[in-house]
Amino acid sequence: MTYDLLIKNGTCYTGDKKDGVKKDVAVLDGKIVCLGAFENAEAARVIDATGMAVAPGFIDTHSHSDLVALVQPTIDNKITQGITLELIGQDGMSVVPMALEHVAAWKRTMYGWRATTK
């Protein structure tokens, strides 16, 4: 089988509080499909993770990314940190959901940016 991505030689952590285990991670169609040792596997992209930790993602339990999402919907700063799930609105307020006609005014008020509804 040919995988889309193969992450080799990393120390895998699964979130079960156990010590990490050196394994390869095979990804197909955006999903982890197998963990193990893949000596002869083929992949479109191979990452050598020797000396690095590999984890399926991290949860940010106190996020204010709902403010950032109005300006940068992809919230790249969180993705590049490995955060795959965020909890918002835990302070009792959130800007989401917001009617489209209020978005530009919110951006101007919060950020002082010249904003449109796009």
Biopython code that builds the backbone (N, CA, C, O; Angstrom):
import numpy as np
from Bio.PDB.StructureBuilder import StructureBuilder

atoms = [
    (1, "MET", "N", (0.837, -1.175, 0.000)),
    (1, "MET", "CA", (0.000, 0.000, 0.000)),
    (1, "MET", "C", (0.886, 1.243, 0.000)),
    (1, "MET", "O", (1.943, 1.273, 0.630)),
    (2, "THR", "N", (0.433, 2.260, -0.715)),
    (2, "THR", "CA", (1.126, 3.547, -0.729)),
    (2, "THR", "C", (0.337, 4.533, 0.120)),
    (2, "THR", "O", (-0.860, 4.730, -0.087)),
    (3, "TYR", "N", (1.023, 5.148, 1.075)),
    (3, "TYR", "CA", (0.394, 6.120, 1.968)),
    (3, "TYR", "C", (0.625, 7.530, 1.442)),
    (3, "TYR", "O", (1.518, 7.761, 0.627)),
    (4, "ASP", "N", (-0.182, 8.462, 1.911)),
    (4, "ASP", "CA", (0.023, 9.871, 1.567)),
    (4, "ASP", "C", (1.208, 10.436, 2.340)),
    (4, "ASP", "O", (1.988, 11.230, 1.813)),
    (5, "LEU", "N", (1.331, 10.016, 3.594)),
    (5, "LEU", "CA", (2.370, 10.524, 4.482)),
    (5, "LEU", "C", (2.841, 9.408, 5.398)),
    (5, "LEU", "O", (2.039, 8.625, 5.906)),
    (6, "LEU", "N", (4.128, 9.346, 5.599)),
    (6, "LEU", "CA", (4.715, 8.393, 6.534)),
    (6, "LEU", "C", (5.667, 9.179, 7.444)),
    (6, "LEU", "O", (6.633, 9.780, 6.973)),
    (7, "ILE", "N", (5.385, 9.168, 8.739)),
    (7, "ILE", "CA", (6.244, 9.823, 9.723)),
    (7, "ILE", "C", (7.040, 8.717, 10.390)),
    (7, "ILE", "O", (6.476, 7.873, 11.087)),
    (8, "LYS", "N", (8.344, 8.717, 10.180)),
    (8, "LYS", "CA", (9.180, 7.605, 10.620)),
    (8, "LYS", "C", (10.053, 7.988, 11.816)),
    (8, "LYS", "O", (10.497, 9.128, 11.953)),
    (9, "ASN", "N", (10.280, 6.992, 12.674)),
    (9, "ASN", "CA", (11.264, 7.053, 13.760)),
    (9, "ASN", "C", (10.939, 8.037, 14.877)),
    (9, "ASN", "O", (11.828, 8.386, 15.654)),
    (10, "GLY", "N", (9.708, 8.490, 14.979)),
    (10, "GLY", "CA", (9.347, 9.425, 16.041)),
    (10, "GLY", "C", (8.921, 8.693, 17.302)),
    (10, "GLY", "O", (8.600, 7.505, 17.262)),
    (11, "THR", "N", (8.919, 9.406, 18.418)),
    (11, "THR", "CA", (8.393, 8.872, 19.671)),
    (11, "THR", "C", (6.931, 9.287, 19.748)),
    (11, "THR", "O", (6.619, 10.472, 19.863)),
    (12, "CYS", "N", (6.040, 8.310, 19.685)),
    (12, "CYS", "CA", (4.604, 8.568, 19.612)),
    (12, "CYS", "C", (3.977, 8.651, 20.998)),
    (12, "CYS", "O", (4.229, 7.821, 21.872)),
    (13, "TYR", "N", (3.159, 9.672, 21.167)),
    (13, "TYR", "CA", (2.379, 9.864, 22.389)),
    (13, "TYR", "C", (0.913, 9.894, 21.987)),
    (13, "TYR", "O", (0.526, 10.610, 21.063)),
    (14, "THR", "N", (0.106, 9.115, 22.684)),
    (14, "THR", "CA", (-1.301, 9.000, 22.307)),
    (14, "THR", "C", (-2.251, 9.688, 23.271)),
    (14, "THR", "O", (-3.461, 9.675, 23.048)),
    (15, "GLY", "N", (-1.738, 10.288, 24.334)),
    (15, "GLY", "CA", (-2.594, 10.980, 25.285)),
    (15, "GLY", "C", (-3.116, 10.104, 26.399)),
    (15, "GLY", "O", (-3.951, 10.544, 27.189)),
    (16, "ASP", "N", (-2.642, 8.871, 26.482)),
    (16, "ASP", "CA", (-3.109, 7.960, 27.529)),
    (16, "ASP", "C", (-2.218, 7.992, 28.776)),
    (16, "ASP", "O", (-2.328, 7.120, 29.638)),
    (17, "LYS", "N", (-1.342, 8.988, 28.874)),
    (17, "LYS", "CA", (-0.436, 9.206, 30.007)),
    (17, "LYS", "C", (0.675, 8.174, 30.109)),
    (17, "LYS", "O", (1.418, 8.169, 31.091)),
    (18, "LYS", "N", (0.804, 7.307, 29.125)),
    (18, "LYS", "CA", (1.886, 6.331, 29.098)),
    (18, "LYS", "C", (3.110, 6.942, 28.437)),
    (18, "LYS", "O", (3.017, 7.941, 27.725)),
    (19, "ASP", "N", (4.253, 6.329, 28.683)),
    (19, "ASP", "CA", (5.475, 6.790, 28.031)),
    (19, "ASP", "C", (5.349, 6.652, 26.520)),
    (19, "ASP", "O", (4.641, 5.779, 26.019)),
    (20, "GLY", "N", (6.042, 7.523, 25.810)),
    (20, "GLY", "CA", (6.037, 7.454, 24.360)),
    (20, "GLY", "C", (6.721, 6.197, 23.861)),
    (20, "GLY", "O", (7.584, 5.635, 24.535)),
    (21, "VAL", "N", (6.328, 5.764, 22.679)),
    (21, "VAL", "CA", (6.867, 4.554, 22.062)),
    (21, "VAL", "C", (7.357, 4.925, 20.667)),
    (21, "VAL", "O", (6.680, 5.642, 19.929)),
    (22, "LYS", "N", (8.546, 4.427, 20.315)),
    (22, "LYS", "CA", (9.082, 4.698, 18.991)),
    (22, "LYS", "C", (8.303, 3.898, 17.956)),
    (22, "LYS", "O", (8.326, 2.667, 17.964)),
    (23, "LYS", "N", (7.608, 4.612, 17.061)),
    (23, "LYS", "CA", (6.803, 3.979, 16.017)),
    (23, "LYS", "C", (6.763, 4.878, 14.802)),
    (23, "LYS", "O", (7.046, 6.074, 14.873)),
    (24, "ASP", "N", (6.407, 4.272, 13.692)),
    (24, "ASP", "CA", (6.147, 5.016, 12.479)),
    (24, "ASP", "C", (4.635, 5.253, 12.405)),
    (24, "ASP", "O", (3.851, 4.457, 12.923)),
    (25, "VAL", "N", (4.238, 6.334, 11.768)),
    (25, "VAL", "CA", (2.823, 6.687, 11.636)),
    (25, "VAL", "C", (2.495, 6.802, 10.158)),
    (25, "VAL", "O", (3.138, 7.554, 9.425)),
    (26, "ALA", "N", (1.489, 6.051, 9.725)),
    (26, "ALA", "CA", (1.057, 6.077, 8.330)),
    (26, "ALA", "C", (-0.249, 6.855, 8.227)),
    (26, "ALA", "O", (-1.185, 6.622, 8.991)),
    (27, "VAL", "N", (-0.302, 7.791, 7.265)),
    (27, "VAL", "CA", (-1.475, 8.635, 7.066)),
    (27, "VAL", "C", (-1.986, 8.444, 5.641)),
    (27, "VAL", "O", (-1.215, 8.448, 4.682)),
    (28, "LEU", "N", (-3.298, 8.277, 5.525)),
    (28, "LEU", "CA", (-3.938, 8.124, 4.221)),
    (28, "LEU", "C", (-5.243, 8.909, 4.241)),
    (28, "LEU", "O", (-6.042, 8.767, 5.167)),
    (29, "ASP", "N", (-5.459, 9.725, 3.238)),
    (29, "ASP", "CA", (-6.666, 10.550, 3.132)),
    (29, "ASP", "C", (-6.897, 11.400, 4.377)),
    (29, "ASP", "O", (-8.035, 11.567, 4.817)),
    (30, "GLY", "N", (-5.806, 11.942, 4.948)),
    (30, "GLY", "CA", (-5.915, 12.841, 6.088)),
    (30, "GLY", "C", (-6.156, 12.172, 7.420)),
    (30, "GLY", "O", (-6.429, 12.853, 8.409)),
    (31, "LYS", "N", (-6.062, 10.852, 7.473)),
    (31, "LYS", "CA", (-6.312, 10.128, 8.724)),
    (31, "LYS", "C", (-5.151, 9.199, 9.050)),
    (31, "LYS", "O", (-4.539, 8.609, 8.159)),
    (32, "ILE", "N", (-4.856, 9.077, 10.348)),
    (32, "ILE", "CA", (-3.865, 8.093, 10.783)),
    (32, "ILE", "C", (-4.495, 6.724, 10.596)),
    (32, "ILE", "O", (-5.543, 6.436, 11.174)),
    (33, "VAL", "N", (-3.860, 5.877, 9.790)),
    (33, "VAL", "CA", (-4.434, 4.569, 9.494)),
    (33, "VAL", "C", (-3.672, 3.424, 10.136)),
    (33, "VAL", "O", (-4.209, 2.325, 10.275)),
    (34, "CYS", "N", (-2.416, 3.669, 10.533)),
    (34, "CYS", "CA", (-1.642, 2.570, 11.089)),
    (34, "CYS", "C", (-0.428, 3.095, 11.849)),
    (34, "CYS", "O", (0.193, 4.079, 11.447)),
    (35, "LEU", "N", (-0.103, 2.427, 12.946)),
    (35, "LEU", "CA", (1.119, 2.685, 13.707)),
    (35, "LEU", "C", (1.938, 1.410, 13.688)),
    (35, "LEU", "O", (1.380, 0.315, 13.758)),
    (36, "GLY", "N", (3.231, 1.533, 13.596)),
    (36, "GLY", "CA", (4.073, 0.343, 13.601)),
    (36, "GLY", "C", (5.443, 0.643, 13.050)),
    (36, "GLY", "O", (5.934, 1.769, 13.136)),
    (37, "ALA", "N", (6.057, -0.381, 12.481)),
    (37, "ALA", "CA", (7.361, -0.242, 11.836)),
    (37, "ALA", "C", (7.151, -0.505, 10.348)),
    (37, "ALA", "O", (6.723, -1.595, 9.968)),
    (38, "PHE", "N", (7.442, 0.466, 9.517)),
    (38, "PHE", "CA", (7.216, 0.350, 8.086)),
    (38, "PHE", "C", (8.547, 0.442, 7.356)),
    (38, "PHE", "O", (8.941, 1.511, 6.888)),
    (39, "GLU", "N", (9.221, -0.670, 7.267)),
    (39, "GLU", "CA", (10.542, -0.700, 6.635)),
    (39, "GLU", "C", (10.472, -0.453, 5.138)),
    (39, "GLU", "O", (11.277, 0.304, 4.594)),
    (40, "ASN", "N", (9.512, -1.088, 4.464)),
    (40, "ASN", "CA", (9.465, -1.017, 3.002)),
    (40, "ASN", "C", (8.223, -0.306, 2.471)),
    (40, "ASN", "O", (7.904, -0.423, 1.288)),
    (41, "ALA", "N", (7.522, 0.426, 3.332)),
    (41, "ALA", "CA", (6.301, 1.102, 2.890)),
    (41, "ALA", "C", (6.641, 2.272, 1.970)),
    (41, "ALA", "O", (7.699, 2.892, 2.081)),
    (42, "GLU", "N", (5.717, 2.549, 1.068)),
    (42, "GLU", "CA", (5.884, 3.679, 0.163)),
    (42, "GLU", "C", (4.933, 4.788, 0.574)),
    (42, "GLU", "O", (3.837, 4.530, 1.072)),
    (43, "ALA", "N", (5.364, 6.031, 0.362)),
    (43, "ALA", "CA", (4.529, 7.174, 0.696)),
    (43, "ALA", "C", (4.875, 8.334, -0.222)),
    (43, "ALA", "O", (6.012, 8.467, -0.676)),
    (44, "ALA", "N", (3.890, 9.163, -0.488)),
    (44, "ALA", "CA", (4.112, 10.352, -1.310)),
    (44, "ALA", "C", (5.055, 11.318, -0.606)),
    (44, "ALA", "O", (5.822, 12.031, -1.252)),
    (45, "ARG", "N", (4.992, 11.335, 0.720)),
    (45, "ARG", "CA", (5.871, 12.204, 1.518)),
    (45, "ARG", "C", (6.323, 11.434, 2.750)),
    (45, "ARG", "O", (5.520, 10.771, 3.407)),
    (46, "VAL", "N", (7.599, 11.526, 3.058)),
    (46, "VAL", "CA", (8.161, 10.866, 4.239)),
    (46, "VAL", "C", (8.831, 11.929, 5.106)),
    (46, "VAL", "O", (9.607, 12.752, 4.619)),
    (47, "ILE", "N", (8.518, 11.893, 6.388)),
    (47, "ILE", "CA", (9.145, 12.803, 7.353)),
    (47, "ILE", "C", (9.959, 11.963, 8.323)),
    (47, "ILE", "O", (9.433, 11.023, 8.919)),
    (48, "ASP", "N", (11.225, 12.287, 8.488)),
    (48, "ASP", "CA", (12.063, 11.616, 9.469)),
    (48, "ASP", "C", (11.924, 12.373, 10.792)),
    (48, "ASP", "O", (12.403, 13.500, 10.919)),
    (49, "ALA", "N", (11.274, 11.758, 11.762)),
    (49, "ALA", "CA", (11.011, 12.393, 13.055)),
    (49, "ALA", "C", (11.964, 11.886, 14.140)),
    (49, "ALA", "O", (11.625, 11.922, 15.323)),
    (50, "THR", "N", (13.131, 11.421, 13.756)),
    (50, "THR", "CA", (14.112, 10.942, 14.729)),
    (50, "THR", "C", (14.386, 12.021, 15.767)),
    (50, "THR", "O", (14.693, 13.163, 15.424)),
    (51, "GLY", "N", (14.273, 11.651, 17.033)),
    (51, "GLY", "CA", (14.516, 12.586, 18.130)),
    (51, "GLY", "C", (13.367, 13.542, 18.402)),
    (51, "GLY", "O", (13.505, 14.456, 19.215)),
    (52, "MET", "N", (12.235, 13.346, 17.734)),
    (52, "MET", "CA", (11.090, 14.241, 17.910)),
    (52, "MET", "C", (9.884, 13.481, 18.450)),
    (52, "MET", "O", (9.792, 12.258, 18.336)),
    (53, "ALA", "N", (8.972, 14.230, 19.034)),
    (53, "ALA", "CA", (7.711, 13.663, 19.535)),
    (53, "ALA", "C", (6.656, 13.755, 18.441)),
    (53, "ALA", "O", (6.620, 14.715, 17.672)),
    (54, "VAL", "N", (5.800, 12.743, 18.385)),
    (54, "VAL", "CA", (4.693, 12.722, 17.432)),
    (54, "VAL", "C", (3.418, 12.518, 18.246)),
    (54, "VAL", "O", (3.321, 11.586, 19.044)),
    (55, "ALA", "N", (2.450, 13.394, 18.037)),
    (55, "ALA", "CA", (1.176, 13.302, 18.757)),
    (55, "ALA", "C", (0.048, 13.629, 17.790)),
    (55, "ALA", "O", (0.253, 14.374, 16.832)),
    (56, "PRO", "N", (-1.151, 13.077, 18.030)),
    (56, "PRO", "CA", (-2.248, 13.309, 17.095)),
    (56, "PRO", "C", (-2.819, 14.718, 17.128)),
    (56, "PRO", "O", (-3.531, 15.101, 16.200)),
    (57, "GLY", "N", (-2.537, 15.495, 18.152)),
    (57, "GLY", "CA", (-3.046, 16.860, 18.236)),
    (57, "GLY", "C", (-3.180, 17.269, 19.687)),
    (57, "GLY", "O", (-3.128, 16.436, 20.592)),
    (58, "PHE", "N", (-3.353, 18.553, 19.895)),
    (58, "PHE", "CA", (-3.468, 19.079, 21.246)),
    (58, "PHE", "C", (-4.752, 19.885, 21.367)),
    (58, "PHE", "O", (-5.248, 20.435, 20.384)),
    (59, "ILE", "N", (-5.282, 19.950, 22.580)),
    (59, "ILE", "CA", (-6.518, 20.669, 22.862)),
    (59, "ILE", "C", (-6.180, 21.925, 23.654)),
    (59, "ILE", "O", (-5.486, 21.860, 24.669)),
    (60, "ASP", "N", (-6.671, 23.062, 23.188)),
    (60, "ASP", "CA", (-6.527, 24.327, 23.913)),
    (60, "ASP", "C", (-7.850, 24.553, 24.639)),
    (60, "ASP", "O", (-8.861, 24.862, 24.010)),
    (61, "THR", "N", (-7.842, 24.400, 25.951)),
    (61, "THR", "CA", (-9.085, 24.469, 26.730)),
    (61, "THR", "C", (-9.482, 25.880, 27.136)),
    (61, "THR", "O", (-10.534, 26.076, 27.745)),
    (62, "HIS", "N", (-8.659, 26.859, 26.809)),
    (62, "HIS", "CA", (-9.025, 28.250, 27.120)),
    (62, "HIS", "C", (-8.540, 29.141, 25.984)),
    (62, "HIS", "O", (-7.453, 29.715, 26.039)),
    (63, "SER", "N", (-9.354, 29.239, 24.982)),
    (63, "SER", "CA", (-8.965, 29.934, 23.763)),
    (63, "SER", "C", (-9.849, 31.148, 23.533)),
    (63, "SER", "O", (-11.018, 31.168, 23.919)),
    (64, "HIS", "N", (-9.279, 32.147, 22.906)),
    (64, "HIS", "CA", (-10.055, 33.293, 22.454)),
    (64, "HIS", "C", (-9.934, 33.425, 20.940)),
    (64, "HIS", "O", (-9.947, 34.529, 20.395)),
    (65, "SER", "N", (-9.818, 32.296, 20.282)),
    (65, "SER", "CA", (-9.649, 32.300, 18.830)),
    (65, "SER", "C", (-10.893, 32.743, 18.089)),
    (65, "SER", "O", (-10.825, 33.029, 16.894)),
    (66, "ASP", "N", (-12.034, 32.807, 18.770)),
    (66, "ASP", "CA", (-13.219, 33.325, 18.091)),
    (66, "ASP", "C", (-12.992, 34.766, 17.656)),
    (66, "ASP", "O", (-13.571, 35.203, 16.662)),
    (67, "LEU", "N", (-12.167, 35.507, 18.376)),
    (67, "LEU", "CA", (-11.829, 36.877, 17.977)),
    (67, "LEU", "C", (-10.927, 36.876, 16.745)),
    (67, "LEU", "O", (-11.111, 37.683, 15.834)),
    (68, "VAL", "N", (-9.966, 35.978, 16.720)),
    (68, "VAL", "CA", (-9.015, 35.897, 15.610)),
    (68, "VAL", "C", (-9.694, 35.377, 14.340)),
    (68, "VAL", "O", (-9.350, 35.796, 13.235)),
    (69, "ALA", "N", (-10.643, 34.481, 14.497)),
    (69, "ALA", "CA", (-11.293, 33.845, 13.343)),
    (69, "ALA", "C", (-11.988, 34.841, 12.435)),
    (69, "ALA", "O", (-12.155, 34.574, 11.245)),
    (70, "LEU", "N", (-12.397, 35.985, 12.969)),
    (70, "LEU", "CA", (-13.046, 36.985, 12.132)),
    (70, "LEU", "C", (-12.074, 37.591, 11.118)),
    (70, "LEU", "O", (-12.476, 38.018, 10.036)),
    (71, "VAL", "N", (-10.808, 37.619, 11.480)),
    (71, "VAL", "CA", (-9.797, 38.234, 10.629)),
    (71, "VAL", "C", (-8.981, 37.187, 9.882)),
    (71, "VAL", "O", (-8.631, 37.377, 8.717)),
    (72, "GLN", "N", (-8.680, 36.081, 10.559)),
    (72, "GLN", "CA", (-7.884, 35.016, 9.958)),
    (72, "GLN", "C", (-8.591, 33.683, 10.214)),
    (72, "GLN", "O", (-8.265, 32.992, 11.179)),
    (73, "PRO", "N", (-9.548, 33.313, 9.367)),
    (73, "PRO", "CA", (-10.360, 32.112, 9.604)),
    (73, "PRO", "C", (-9.573, 30.815, 9.775)),
    (73, "PRO", "O", (-10.056, 29.891, 10.429)),
    (74, "THR", "N", (-8.379, 30.727, 9.204)),
    (74, "THR", "CA", (-7.599, 29.494, 9.332)),
    (74, "THR", "C", (-6.849, 29.407, 10.659)),
    (74, "THR", "O", (-6.341, 28.340, 11.002)),
    (75, "ILE", "N", (-6.769, 30.484, 11.399)),
    (75, "ILE", "CA", (-6.105, 30.557, 12.712)),
    (75, "ILE", "C", (-4.770, 29.811, 12.680)),
    (75, "ILE", "O", (-4.523, 28.906, 13.476)),
    (76, "ASP", "N", (-3.925, 30.216, 11.739)),
    (76, "ASP", "CA", (-2.659, 29.537, 11.488)),
    (76, "ASP", "C", (-1.759, 29.408, 12.712)),
    (76, "ASP", "O", (-1.052, 28.410, 12.850)),
    (77, "ASN", "N", (-1.773, 30.401, 13.603)),
    (77, "ASN", "CA", (-0.881, 30.320, 14.765)),
    (77, "ASN", "C", (-1.199, 29.116, 15.637)),
    (77, "ASN", "O", (-0.290, 28.569, 16.261)),
    (78, "LYS", "N", (-2.424, 28.689, 15.705)),
    (78, "LYS", "CA", (-2.774, 27.515, 16.512)),
    (78, "LYS", "C", (-2.423, 26.218, 15.776)),
    (78, "LYS", "O", (-1.915, 25.272, 16.379)),
    (79, "ILE", "N", (-2.694, 26.183, 14.485)),
    (79, "ILE", "CA", (-2.402, 24.977, 13.707)),
    (79, "ILE", "C", (-0.909, 24.679, 13.714)),
    (79, "ILE", "O", (-0.506, 23.521, 13.828)),
    (80, "THR", "N", (-0.086, 25.717, 13.593)),
    (80, "THR", "CA", (1.359, 25.492, 13.570)),
    (80, "THR", "C", (1.898, 25.031, 14.923)),
    (80, "THR", "O", (3.026, 24.544, 15.002)),
    (81, "GLN", "N", (1.113, 25.177, 15.979)),
    (81, "GLN", "CA", (1.493, 24.672, 17.300)),
    (81, "GLN", "C", (0.967, 23.250, 17.539)),
    (81, "GLN", "O", (1.243, 22.651, 18.578)),
    (82, "GLY", "N", (0.213, 22.716, 16.580)),
    (82, "GLY", "CA", (-0.327, 21.371, 16.726)),
    (82, "GLY", "C", (-1.681, 21.320, 17.412)),
    (82, "GLY", "O", (-2.161, 20.236, 17.742)),
    (83, "ILE", "N", (-2.299, 22.456, 17.632)),
    (83, "ILE", "CA", (-3.612, 22.479, 18.280)),
    (83, "ILE", "C", (-4.661, 22.128, 17.243)),
    (83, "ILE", "O", (-4.762, 22.767, 16.195)),
    (84, "THR", "N", (-5.448, 21.090, 17.554)),
    (84, "THR", "CA", (-6.452, 20.609, 16.617)),
    (84, "THR", "C", (-7.870, 20.789, 17.132)),
    (84, "THR", "O", (-8.829, 20.545, 16.399)),
    (85, "LEU", "N", (-8.018, 21.217, 18.395)),
    (85, "LEU", "CA", (-9.336, 21.445, 18.976)),
    (85, "LEU", "C", (-9.226, 22.591, 19.969)),
    (85, "LEU", "O", (-8.314, 22.623, 20.795)),
    (86, "GLU", "N", (-10.160, 23.530, 19.885)),
    (86, "GLU", "CA", (-10.174, 24.653, 20.808)),
    (86, "GLU", "C", (-11.557, 24.790, 21.432)),
    (86, "GLU", "O", (-12.571, 24.542, 20.779)),
    (87, "LEU", "N", (-11.588, 25.184, 22.691)),
    (87, "LEU", "CA", (-12.835, 25.500, 23.367)),
    (87, "LEU", "C", (-12.921, 27.015, 23.456)),
    (87, "LEU", "O", (-11.994, 27.678, 23.921)),
    (88, "ILE", "N", (-14.049, 27.554, 23.005)),
    (88, "ILE", "CA", (-14.238, 28.998, 23.042)),
    (88, "ILE", "C", (-15.497, 29.324, 23.833)),
    (88, "ILE", "O", (-16.371, 28.476, 24.012)),
    (89, "GLY", "N", (-15.575, 30.550, 24.296)),
    (89, "GLY", "CA", (-16.768, 30.996, 25.015)),
    (89, "GLY", "C", (-16.811, 30.560, 26.465)),
    (89, "GLY", "O", (-17.851, 30.704, 27.109)),
    (90, "GLN", "N", (-15.738, 30.041, 26.995)),
    (90, "GLN", "CA", (-15.739, 29.532, 28.368)),
    (90, "GLN", "C", (-15.770, 30.638, 29.413)),
    (90, "GLN", "O", (-15.959, 30.359, 30.597)),
    (91, "ASP", "N", (-15.588, 31.887, 28.998)),
    (91, "ASP", "CA", (-15.657, 33.008, 29.930)),
    (91, "ASP", "C", (-17.066, 33.583, 30.025)),
    (91, "ASP", "O", (-17.289, 34.586, 30.702)),
    (92, "GLY", "N", (-18.006, 32.949, 29.348)),
    (92, "GLY", "CA", (-19.379, 33.417, 29.384)),
    (92, "GLY", "C", (-19.724, 34.400, 28.275)),
    (92, "GLY", "O", (-20.824, 34.950, 28.244)),
    (93, "MET", "N", (-18.781, 34.618, 27.367)),
    (93, "MET", "CA", (-19.056, 35.467, 26.215)),
    (93, "MET", "C", (-18.260, 34.953, 25.025)),
    (93, "MET", "O", (-17.206, 34.333, 25.166)),
    (94, "SER", "N", (-18.797, 35.230, 23.869)),
    (94, "SER", "CA", (-18.113, 34.860, 22.644)),
    (94, "SER", "C", (-18.678, 35.693, 21.509)),
    (94, "SER", "O", (-19.822, 36.141, 21.576)),
    (95, "VAL", "N", (-17.897, 35.901, 20.485)),
    (95, "VAL", "CA", (-18.400, 36.632, 19.328)),
    (95, "VAL", "C", (-19.049, 35.685, 18.322)),
    (95, "VAL", "O", (-19.553, 36.128, 17.291)),
    (96, "VAL", "N", (-19.040, 34.423, 18.607)),
    (96, "VAL", "CA", (-19.590, 33.443, 17.691)),
    (96, "VAL", "C", (-20.793, 32.770, 18.346)),
    (96, "VAL", "O", (-20.668, 32.388, 19.509)),
    (97, "PRO", "N", (-21.911, 32.598, 17.720)),
    (97, "PRO", "CA", (-22.188, 33.035, 16.356)),
    (97, "PRO", "C", (-22.508, 34.527, 16.325)),
    (97, "PRO", "O", (-22.944, 35.107, 17.319)),
    (98, "MET", "N", (-22.284, 35.121, 15.179)),
    (98, "MET", "CA", (-22.559, 36.541, 14.992)),
    (98, "MET", "C", (-23.212, 36.720, 13.627)),
    (98, "MET", "O", (-22.789, 36.122, 12.637)),
    (99, "ALA", "N", (-24.239, 37.542, 13.591)),
    (99, "ALA", "CA", (-24.896, 37.833, 12.322)),
    (99, "ALA", "C", (-23.901, 38.537, 11.404)),
    (99, "ALA", "O", (-23.145, 39.399, 11.852)),
    (100, "LEU", "N", (-23.900, 38.183, 10.155)),
    (100, "LEU", "CA", (-22.947, 38.712, 9.182)),
    (100, "LEU", "C", (-22.928, 40.241, 9.143)),
    (100, "LEU", "O", (-21.871, 40.842, 8.951)),
    (101, "GLU", "N", (-24.073, 40.863, 9.322)),
    (101, "GLU", "CA", (-24.111, 42.328, 9.236)),
    (101, "GLU", "C", (-23.395, 43.025, 10.393)),
    (101, "GLU", "O", (-23.177, 44.235, 10.329)),
    (102, "HIS", "N", (-23.023, 42.295, 11.448)),
    (102, "HIS", "CA", (-22.324, 42.885, 12.594)),
    (102, "HIS", "C", (-20.806, 42.665, 12.563)),
    (102, "HIS", "O", (-20.085, 43.249, 13.372)),
    (103, "VAL", "N", (-20.324, 41.845, 11.656)),
    (103, "VAL", "CA", (-18.903, 41.488, 11.638)),
    (103, "VAL", "C", (-17.997, 42.694, 11.412)),
    (103, "VAL", "O", (-17.024, 42.870, 12.145)),
    (104, "ALA", "N", (-18.290, 43.521, 10.425)),
    (104, "ALA", "CA", (-17.425, 44.673, 10.119)),
    (104, "ALA", "C", (-17.341, 45.627, 11.306)),
    (104, "ALA", "O", (-16.257, 46.111, 11.631)),
    (105, "ALA", "N", (-18.462, 45.900, 11.952)),
    (105, "ALA", "CA", (-18.458, 46.799, 13.118)),
    (105, "ALA", "C", (-17.650, 46.198, 14.259)),
    (105, "ALA", "O", (-16.938, 46.917, 14.961)),
    (106, "TRP", "N", (-17.752, 44.898, 14.449)),
    (106, "TRP", "CA", (-16.988, 44.235, 15.523)),
    (106, "TRP", "C", (-15.485, 44.343, 15.256)),
    (106, "TRP", "O", (-14.703, 44.613, 16.168)),
    (107, "LYS", "N", (-15.094, 44.134, 14.019)),
    (107, "LYS", "CA", (-13.675, 44.243, 13.675)),
    (107, "LYS", "C", (-13.163, 45.651, 13.949)),
    (107, "LYS", "O", (-12.086, 45.821, 14.520)),
    (108, "ARG", "N", (-13.932, 46.665, 13.543)),
    (108, "ARG", "CA", (-13.510, 48.050, 13.776)),
    (108, "ARG", "C", (-13.421, 48.354, 15.267)),
    (108, "ARG", "O", (-12.471, 49.001, 15.708)),
    (109, "THR", "N", (-14.377, 47.906, 16.033)),
    (109, "THR", "CA", (-14.412, 48.175, 17.473)),
    (109, "THR", "C", (-13.272, 47.475, 18.198)),
    (109, "THR", "O", (-12.592, 48.087, 19.021)),
    (110, "MET", "N", (-13.059, 46.207, 17.902)),
    (110, "MET", "CA", (-12.065, 45.416, 18.632)),
    (110, "MET", "C", (-10.642, 45.666, 18.153)),
    (110, "MET", "O", (-9.707, 45.658, 18.953)),
    (111, "TYR", "N", (-10.475, 45.885, 16.870)),
    (111, "TYR", "CA", (-9.129, 45.929, 16.316)),
    (111, "TYR", "C", (-8.758, 47.257, 15.685)),
    (111, "TYR", "O", (-7.589, 47.496, 15.381)),
    (112, "GLY", "N", (-9.742, 48.126, 15.484)),
    (112, "GLY", "CA", (-9.461, 49.389, 14.825)),
    (112, "GLY", "C", (-9.135, 49.219, 13.351)),
    (112, "GLY", "O", (-8.592, 50.129, 12.726)),
    (113, "TRP", "N", (-9.463, 48.060, 12.792)),
    (113, "TRP", "CA", (-9.162, 47.781, 11.396)),
    (113, "TRP", "C", (-10.257, 48.312, 10.499)),
    (113, "TRP", "O", (-11.423, 48.399, 10.884)),
    (114, "ARG", "N", (-9.855, 48.661, 9.307)),
    (114, "ARG", "CA", (-10.833, 49.001, 8.287)),
    (114, "ARG", "C", (-11.363, 47.677, 7.769)),
    (114, "ARG", "O", (-10.618, 46.892, 7.182)),
    (115, "ALA", "N", (-12.630, 47.430, 7.980)),
    (115, "ALA", "CA", (-13.157, 46.097, 7.710)),
    (115, "ALA", "C", (-14.373, 46.151, 6.782)),
    (115, "ALA", "O", (-15.092, 47.147, 6.703)),
    (116, "THR", "N", (-14.561, 45.050, 6.098)),
    (116, "THR", "CA", (-15.752, 44.846, 5.308)),
    (116, "THR", "C", (-16.443, 43.608, 5.857)),
    (116, "THR", "O", (-15.939, 42.992, 6.796)),
    (117, "THR", "N", (-17.546, 43.242, 5.314)),
    (117, "THR", "CA", (-18.265, 42.055, 5.792)),
    (117, "THR", "C", (-17.726, 40.779, 5.195)),
    (117, "THR", "O", (-18.241, 39.704, 5.504)),
    (118, "LYS", "N", (-16.705, 40.847, 4.345)),
    (118, "LYS", "CA", (-16.139, 39.632, 3.737)),
    (118, "LYS", "C", (-15.204, 38.957, 4.692)),
    (118, "LYS", "O", (-14.629, 37.919, 4.363)),
]
sb = StructureBuilder()
sb.init_structure("model")
sb.init_model(0)
sb.init_chain("A")
sb.init_seg("    ")
for serial, (resi, resn, name, xyz) in enumerate(atoms, 1):
    if name == "N":
        sb.init_residue(resn, " ", resi, " ")
    sb.init_atom(name, np.array(xyz, "f"), 0.0, 1.0, " ", f" {name:<3s}", serial, name[0])
structure = sb.get_structure()
